[in-house]
């Protein structure tokens, strides 16, 4: 009887395992779909608003807001403490765990908001912009509001419930963007940008509480806090260094050049990052959860990383080439002649964008294995080196700062890929070898676009449209002719095919 019972139990466990293996990929596919909808709608609305605002406001207005980004960014990372990522990475969390993180984040948010208010007069004096004092007060309120909804977002991400996130993001982006445009038309200048940020946070937080059933319990556990800090503490320090690295250009340019120049550089940076962020926000949300679930199986994790990179880089490489070759008509078409000084900066930063998704995916694979200690050491070394390069570049001009970022990007990829080789046997050489067909196809694509610009001499908007169409058609046709794996996999994601053909297939075998 005991043997029969054991055999039956094993059959039940095996059936449960097979069900998990089939249901979870479908859940990930569903999450990926809604993540894409959320990102495209939210980023699309924000980009349309940005284009309109760029024609209503001055580069100096955007430069003033960009100067605050480093202070707000550091405070945001400090508030979260890396605990949101820790909640997602840890597979079995209790309501006490979640409530502990919520109350801790809220307490730190209050302290960070008060500290930013205390620093406001100093920030205004340092950059010789009195308005920065009052803008700092507004951003301090924004920090507290964001903290109220951070746990809800983390839990929805962990549940792969991107449908709710998409609805919340769509509403917040549309309302806040409409408000910003209305205020800009009424002559509120930089305050329209501040109002947009605050309105977006308020609406998002309110809707998250209305749409998600989670509420904090009246409990707090120091044991839970310590367990999360072991993972999240490293991420917090790395996050602060990363924010300093990402926004250091605004401080250096604002201090040694002009606030107007900050606006030009910020516009180039944001434009270059837009397509990259669209790709990474779609993949990143699902990839980290999926990588975490497969962390114990190195072979499956390596396959998942490889497929994720093929998919993302198939799209990212031609987008980066477009930025490099067509920087001037892009700036003229989107933002107007006032922003033309951003074009050469965008052209240089396009080289940085070539490798950016590979950074993120390699790091996600490392984080998913719970190696936050190693992640900390890697990021600290990379960002310290990058900050040093940017500071050195600031002595030689604004374009030199952009080239410093490109150099740091190449060095960072080498470091990231080294550890992927150590743990997953998938290092820099293998990664670049996988991407070589896409790179080889994108180079003549870039030449075609350059020839269209150089020979036809059309109005800049027609030049941009024709060059993108011709270059894009060439890239897709050659990719189809070569039967590139990434193109086949992307076609496999279309609704008429099996929706489970996603990154998660490779991760879970």
Buried (B, 14 or more C-beta within 10 A) or exposed (E): EEEEEEEEEEEEEEEEEEEEEEEBBEBBBBBBBBBBBBBBBBBBBBBEBBBBBBEBBBBBBBBBBBBBBBBBBBBBBBBBBBBBBBBBBBEEBEEBBBBBBBBBBBEBBBEBBEBBBEBBEEBBEBBEBEBBBEBBBBBBBBBBBBBBBBBBBBBBBBBBBBBBBBBBBBBBBBBBBBBBBEBBEEEBBBBBBBBBBBBBBBBBBBBBBEBBEBEBBEEBBEEBBEBBBEBBBBBBBBBBBBBBBBBBBBBBBBBEBBBBBBBBBBBBBBBBBBBBBBBBBBBBBBBBBBBBBBBEBBEBBBBBBBBBBBBBBBBBBBBBBBBBBBBBBBBBBBBEEBBEBBBBBBBBBBBBBBBBBBBBBBBBBBBBBBBBEBBBBBBBBBBEBBBEBBEEBBEEEBBBBBBBBBBBBEBBBEBBBEBBBEBBEBBBEBBBEBBEBBEEBBEEBBBBBBEBBEEEEBEBEEBBBBBBEBBBEBBBEBBEEEEBBBBEBBEBBEEEEEBBBBBBBBBBE
